[in-house]
């Protein structure tokens, strides 16, 4: 029965293999095992002897012997400029930079790793760019860049069948990498940029100073802020004086009103003496007139009748004269003597003084108001000029600070460029690549590897051949497959 017939696989996995089963497999397939062992071992030894691999190594030290000054709008502090710690991120960054295509491509071109090769399956020479790209990929696969644990070292290794080429590749790699590191950490043109900025701010400083001098010459004011403060102080004093004059004027006007009211209640003069008596001259004149009238009446009676008009008029005059003499006798003449009132005179004098004082206070108030207005206008003008002056001073100060800052930055960049030109970098080559004298694997190592790999491969080949071989090998397999006991078995040699 063959393995393809039904029930032939029942023997597989029916019981766990023992050491005897394994030994029997090895014994049955001893020819295939020995043949595969000899082929694998001899192939490995032949390849190791005829095509040895040489490994060249170099080591790079990442250090902080000099730190690039940061480009910041303030002077670089000493503590920021002298940090010597190297972080894991910085080391990993350098590892990635070593494996960058921009670094590997010049190495491939310079060392000839991109030499034309013929693709057998295409039957033609590969193109230039594709050839270089494949060479860069092979170099990246063969290049081993590993940071040394707990150190600041980076180990770089490269294997090649040509020891000279292995060392040459690492030398070229170190040269290109150091240049790339310098370009990456020290961008070109910093010194020129800082010089340009310094010149620009120098012009801005000269412009601001010129405008400041022009303002001083045109306005004739050296310090508008100081004069503004002094004017404000005088304005405060003038305003206080104006308020005091207003208070005094109000008091004076109130006093004038009181004095005028007091004057209306006081008499201008007072009576000092009173005399009563007749007026002899007037009585004598009236009696003389009465006598003349009576004589005239007598004369008229001699000539005219009593009812004559002229005679009646004389009678009326005589009656009026007698009435006047009687009235004068009943109303004697009163003579009074008066003098000035002292209180009235004092109030009049004080009123006159108060009115004169009020006039002066009005004049002072007007002058004080005019002075306060002039101080206020001057303060406003000086305030505007002070703002303009302070703005120009601020612009000049900012321009000066920026000018000095970029001068310092220019010097820092110049010093950094000078140090870079002398090779003082943050990454140093501490172990130069040398041409390896011995291959990577010795003959003993190759022999041991050949024996181990040959034993492993040959054992696998033996088991595979035994598994793929048809037929039954033991009575147990036959009994397990047929389900009947095996009465006898004959060895292969006897058959």
BELRAVEN-V577139 format. One line per field, one symbol per residue. burial: b if it has 24 or more other C-alpha atoms within 12 Angstrom, else e. A space follows every 10 residues. Layout:
# BELRAVEN-V577139
burial: ???
This chain:
# BELRAVEN-V577139
burial: eeeeeeebee beeeeeeeee eeeebbeebe ebbbebbbeb bbebbeebee ebbbbbbbbb bbbeebbbbe beeebeeeee eeeeebeeeb beebbbbbbb bbbbbbbbbb bebbeeeeee eeeeeeeeee bbbbbbeebb ebbbbbbeee ebbbbbbbbb bbbbbbbbbb bbbbbbbbbb bbeebbeeeb beebbebbee bbebbeebbe ebeebeeeee eebbbebbee bbebbeebbe ebeebbeebe ebbeebeebe eebeeeeeee eeeeeeeeee eebeebbeeb eebbeebeee eeeeeeeeee beebbeebee bbeebeeeee eeeeeeeeee eeebeebbeb beebbebbee bbebbeebbe bbeebbebbe ebbebbebbb ebbebbeebb ebbbbbbbbb bbbbebbeeb eeeebbbbbe ebbbbbeebb beeeebbebb bebbbebbbb bbbeebeeee ebbeeebbee beeeeeeeee eeeee
